Amino acid sequence: MIRINLLGQVRPKAAKQAVPLESTVQSLFLAAAIGIAAVVLFLFYVQSKRDLDATNKKITALRAEKASLEQIKAEVEQFERQKAVLQQRIDVIETLQKNRTGGQELLQMVANTVVRVDSLWLVSLERTQDSLNFQGEAGSINAVANFITQLKRSGYFDKVEITEAKEDDITKGTQTFGFKMTAAVSSATSPTSGQSKPQPVGTPQATPKGGATHGF
């Protein structure tokens, strides 16, 4: 639709409204606050990322150190096992050495004791833990009793007991007595005690009949 101005007057223009200064200042402060907040958040993000990277590096280093310590621990445990095995072998060797030395001393002592007793010889001599088992022949019961007395006086035995004694006459025309006895080895002369008593003085001689056998 066409409008015609019949009055011939110019229409007044609409006046522009002024923007209040207070609103402008508030907008500027808001924009500045947003900008500052953005900068602070960015700086905080950068610092947090640096801290996170440092923490991750530290964790990686600690994991590597843990793996190294676990390897060292495994090597130490293996060394301890090897040490235990070696110590066990050493203990066995030392025990065998002590037992061998103690057996030699007892055998020497028994041989010297037999020499000092007339008309007596051993057929067998066996060791069972801390006791000796004797089997032998004698020309008389008194010789057997004398042998027991000599064993007790030696200090190597706590108790000597005769288990059997009888006349057997193994040699025709000669009276002989077979005997069996046991003797408990004294704890003071046991190989495990690490102590030994002086050996009786004497030199073993050949037995009149047969030969002695021993088991140490």
C-alpha positions in Angstrom: 0.0 0.0 0.0 1.3 3.5 -1.0 1.2 6.3 1.5 0.9 9.9 0.3 2.0 12.9 2.5 -0.7 15.4 1.8 0.5 18.0 4.3 3.9 18.4 2.7 5.8 18.1 6.0 8.9 16.1 6.6 8.4 13.3 9.0 10.7 13.6 12.0 13.3 10.9 12.4 13.2 8.7 15.5 15.8 9.8 18.1 18.5 7.3 19.1 18.5 6.2 22.7 21.8 6.5 24.6 23.4 3.4 26.2 24.0 3.9 29.9 27.7 4.1 30.9 27.2 1.8 33.9 26.1 -1.1 31.6 29.2 -0.6 29.5 31.5 -0.7 32.5 29.8 -3.9 33.8 30.3 -5.6 30.4 33.9 -4.7 30.3 34.5 -6.0 33.8 32.7 -9.2 32.9 34.8 -9.7 29.8 38.0 -9.0 31.8 36.9 -11.4 34.5 36.2 -14.1 31.9 39.6 -13.4 30.3 41.5 -13.6 33.6 39.6 -16.8 34.6 40.6 -18.3 31.2 44.3 -17.4 31.8 44.2 -18.7 35.4 42.6 -22.0 34.2 45.2 -22.3 31.4 48.1 -21.7 33.8 46.5 -24.2 36.3 46.2 -26.8 33.4 49.8 -26.3 32.4 51.1 -26.7 36.0 48.9 -29.7 36.6 50.1 -31.3 33.4 53.7 -30.7 34.5 53.0 -32.2 37.9 51.3 -35.2 36.3 54.2 -35.7 34.0 56.7 -35.5 36.9 54.6 -38.0 38.9 54.4 -40.4 36.0 58.2 -40.2 35.6 58.7 -40.8 39.3 56.3 -43.8 39.2 58.2 -45.2 36.2 61.5 -44.8 38.1 60.1 -46.4 41.2 58.8 -49.4 39.2 62.2 -49.8 37.6 63.8 -49.7 41.0 61.3 -52.2 42.4 62.1 -54.6 39.5 65.8 -54.2 40.2 65.3 -54.8 44.0 63.1 -57.9 43.3 65.9 -59.2 41.1 68.5 -58.6 43.9 66.1 -60.2 46.4 65.8 -63.3 44.2 69.6 -63.5 43.9 70.0 -63.1 47.6 67.5 -65.9 48.3 69.3 -68.1 45.8 72.6 -67.3 47.5 71.0 -68.2 50.9 69.8 -71.5 49.5 73.2 -72.3 48.2 74.8 -71.3 51.5 72.4 -73.6 53.4 73.2 -76.5 51.1 77.0 -75.9 51.5 76.6 -75.5 55.3 74.7 -78.8 55.4 77.5 -80.5 53.4 80.1 -79.0 55.8 78.2 -80.2 58.8 78.0 -83.7 57.4 81.7 -83.7 56.6 82.6 -82.4 60.1 80.3 -85.0 61.7 81.9 -87.8 59.6 85.3 -86.5 60.6 84.4 -86.4 64.2 82.9 -89.9 64.1 86.0 -91.2 62.3 88.3 -89.7 64.8 86.2 -91.0 67.7 86.0 -94.4 66.2 89.8 -94.6 65.8 90.3 -93.6 69.5 87.9 -96.1 70.7 89.3 -98.9 68.6 92.9 -98.0 69.8 91.7 -98.0 73.4 89.9 -101.4 73.0 93.0 -102.9 71.3 95.3 -101.6 74.1 92.8 -103.0 76.7 92.7 -106.4 75.1 96.6 -106.5 75.1 96.7 -106.0 78.8 94.3 -109.0 79.5 95.9 -112.4 79.2 94.2 -115.2 77.3 91.5 -113.1 75.7 90.8 -112.0 72.2 87.9 -110.4 70.3 86.0 -112.1 67.4 83.9 -109.1 66.5 83.4 -105.5 67.5 80.5 -103.4 66.3 79.3 -99.9 67.1 75.6 -99.1 67.4 75.0 -95.4 68.0 76.7 -94.7 71.4 77.5 -98.3 72.4 79.9 -101.0 71.5 79.0 -104.7 71.0 81.8 -107.1 71.8 82.0 -110.8 71.0 85.1 -112.8 71.9 86.8 -115.8 73.4 88.8 -116.1 76.7 90.8 -118.8 78.4 88.9 -118.3 81.7 86.0 -116.4 83.2 88.5 -114.4 85.2 90.0 -113.1 82.0 86.5 -111.9 80.9 86.0 -110.2 84.3 89.4 -108.6 84.0 88.5 -107.3 80.6 85.4 -105.7 81.9 87.3 -104.1 84.7 89.9 -102.6 82.3 87.1 -101.2 80.1 85.5 -99.5 83.1 88.8 -98.1 84.3 89.6 -96.6 80.8 87.0 -93.8 81.3 85.6 -94.3 77.8 82.5 -96.1 78.9 79.7 -95.3 81.3 78.4 -98.9 81.7 79.7 -102.3 80.7 77.4 -105.3 80.8 78.0 -108.9 79.8 75.1 -110.5 78.0 76.4 -114.0 77.5 79.4 -116.1 78.7 79.6 -119.9 78.3 82.2 -122.5 77.9 82.5 -123.6 74.3 86.0 -125.2 74.0 86.4 -124.2 70.4 90.0 -125.6 70.4 90.2 -129.3 71.1 91.9 -130.0 74.4 91.8 -126.3 75.5 89.1 -124.8 77.8 87.7 -121.6 76.3 84.8 -119.4 77.1 82.8 -117.5 74.6 81.3 -114.1 75.7 79.2 -111.3 74.5 79.0 -107.8 76.1 77.9 -104.3 75.5 79.5 -101.0 76.6 77.9 -97.6 76.5 80.3 -94.9 75.2 80.8 -92.1 77.8 79.3 -88.8 76.8 82.6 -87.1 77.6 84.3 -89.2 74.8 81.5 -89.2 72.3 82.6 -87.8 68.9 79.8 -85.2 69.0 81.0 -83.7 72.3 84.2 -82.5 70.8 86.2 -83.9 73.8 88.4 -87.0 74.1 90.3 -88.6 76.9 94.0 -89.7 76.5 94.5 -93.1 75.0 95.8 -95.8 77.3 99.4 -96.5 76.8 100.2 -99.8 75.0 100.8 -101.3 71.6 98.3 -103.7 70.0 99.6 -107.3 69.6 98.3 -110.2 67.6 95.4 -112.0 69.3 96.0 -115.6 70.2 93.2 -117.0 68.1 91.1 -115.7 65.3 90.9 -112.0 64.4 88.8 -109.1 65.6 86.4 -107.5 63.2 84.9 -104.1 63.9 82.1 -101.9 62.6 82.4 -98.2 63.2 
